[in-house]
Amino acid sequence: MKYSFTVYGKPVGKGRPRYTMNHRPYTPKETVEYEKQITRCFQQQCSRAFFPEGTAIDMRITAYYPIPSSYSKKKKQAMRDRLIRPLTKPDADNIYKIVADALNKVAYHDDSQIAD
């Protein structure tokens, strides 16, 4: 089985837990909202597909970042040609983490199924 879906907009990385005045952890609102968006996009575009427990999953994520308008035409073109890659936040592991967590119990039993 192969599934592909798109989440439009600027990539958002997994936010670190925050703590209340009573030292109770909570997930930042931006993280919660983006996880919901990922879940909705997957369910709408992949017809609620689900990988059964014990299935090894190969996950590929491509994140597109906006090119800053302040860059020169030459630098913008080099970025479009992938000669210059974005070195900004969110970084790849935070993008991976938010996608993997958002699809837990939605696309697969647990993100430990992701083998590659």
N, C-alpha and C positions, 0 to 999 in steps of 0.2 A: 504494500500500500504506500502511496506517495500522496502527500497533501501539501498544498501551498496556499498561503493567504497573505494579505497585505494589511498593515496598520498604517494609515496615512497620518502625516504630521511629523513634527520633529521628534527624534528618538528621546526617550526618557529612561534614565537608569534607575535601578533599585535604590531607594532611599534608605539611609540608616535608620534604625529604630530611634524614636524620640522618647523622652520620659516626662511624665506628669510631675507635678510638685510632690505627689505621694510616691514617686519613684516607680510608677507603673509604666511599662513600655507600651507604645502604640506606633502604628505605621503611619508615616506622613500622608496627608490627603492626596498629594500629587501622585504618589506611588499607588495608592488604592484606586484612584480614578483611572490611571493608565493600565493597571492590571485588568480592570473591568472592561476597558476599551479593547485590549488584546483578546480577552475571553469572548466578547461580542463578535469581533471580527472573525475569529476562528469558527465560532458556531454558525455564523451567517454564511461564510464562504466555504466551509468544509462539511456542511450538512451534519453537524454534531458527530463527526467521526470520533472513534475512541480506540486506542491501542490497548488490547487486553494486558493484564498483569503478566509479566514474564517475557513480554515482547521487547527486544532491543530496538532503540530508536536512534536514528541518525538525524540530528537537528542542524539545520543550516539557517543562519540569520544574516540578512544583508540590511545594514542600516545606512540610510542616506541622510547626510547632514546638509543644511542650507549653506550656500556659499556666501560669505559676507559681502555685502554690496560695496564695502570700502576697498576691496581688493582690486588690483589693476586688471585690465582686460587680459593681459598675458597670464597672470596668476590664476584668474578665473578659468581660463581655457585649460591650463595645466591641471587644475582640479577636475574639470569635466573629463579630461583625458586620463584621469587617475594617475598622473605623474606626481602629483602632490596629494597626499592622503590627509584626512582630518586628524589632528592630534589634540582634540578637545574633549571635554566632558559632555555626555557620559562616556566612559570608556567601555570597551567591548565586554569585559566580565560583568559589569553592572547591567548592561543591556541583556546579556544572556540570562542573568539571574532573574530579572523581572519577567522575561518571557517564559522561562522554565517554571517559575512559581505561579504565574497566571494560568498556565495550562494544567497545573496539578489538579487531578480529579475531574478535569474537563476533557482533555485529550488523551490522558493516560492516568494510570493508577497513582504513580509517584515519579518525580523527576529523577529518581535513581535508575529508571529505565533508559535514560539517555546515555548511550554508549559512545557516541561520537558526535 
